[in-house]
Amino acid sequence: MEELLPQVRNAFQSALNVDPLTINMETEPNDVPAWDSMGHVTLASSLEQEFGVSFDVDDLMEMENVGEICRIVRSKLAKA
C-alpha cells in the first residue's frame, strides 16, 4: 500500500493545502487541522480525481487514517 502514498500525498496537498511530506501511513484527522468534516469531503473528492475511483458513504466512514485510505483505494483499483 505504500506505493499509493505519493498519490495520496498529492491529494492531501491539493485538498487540504498541507505539506505532503507530513503525511504518512499513520496520519489521522487529529494530525491535520484542515482534516475536519468538510475537509474530509474535499479530500475524498481529491482522492477520487487522483485515482479515478468513486467512494460510497461506507468508504468515507472507514477513512480513519491514511493507511485505511490506501487500503480502500487499493481495493477500488483492484475492482476497476
Rosetta blueprint (number, residue, H / E / L):
1 M L
2 E H
3 E H
4 L H
5 L H
6 P H
7 Q H
8 V H
9 R H
10 N H
11 A H
12 F H
13 Q H
14 S H
15 A H
16 L H
17 N L
18 V L
19 D L
20 P H
21 L H
22 T H
23 I L
24 N L
25 M L
26 E L
27 T L
28 E L
29 P H
30 N H
31 D H
32 V L
33 P L
34 A L
35 W L
36 D L
37 S H
38 M H
39 G H
40 H H
41 V H
42 T H
43 L H
44 A H
45 S H
46 S H
47 L H
48 E H
49 Q H
50 E H
51 F H
52 G L
53 V L
54 S L
55 F L
56 D L
57 V H
58 D H
59 D H
60 L H
61 M H
62 E H
63 M L
64 E L
65 N L
66 V H
67 G H
68 E H
69 I H
70 C H
71 R H
72 I H
73 V H
74 R H
75 S H
76 K H
77 L H
78 A H
79 K H
80 A L
